[in-house]
Amino acid sequence: MSRHATVREARTAAAPQGALRVDPSICDGVGICAHLAPDLVAVDSWGYPIVRSGPLSAGRERRQAEAAIAACPRRALRITS
């Protein structure tokens, strides 16, 4: 593998990957997402999520988003591209 291929792979791995979104018509305000993705989700005074806008970075943010999506009892979260 060439040095340039290694640099290109590193850039691809660190590139932003979609954004976390919530469907407010489905969400019941349970709040699990805020516990599992504290860097991405806050809750309002009724417990409904306020999702940070902008793309997810690879690594920690992506893992938090995937954990929140998997745990959501109403399946109200998704990652958009």
Buried (B, 14 or more C-beta within 10 A) or exposed (E): EEEEEEEEEEEEEEEEBEBBBBEEEEBEBBBBBBEBBEEBBEBEEEEBBEBBEEBBEBEEBBEBBBBBBEBBEBEBBBBEE
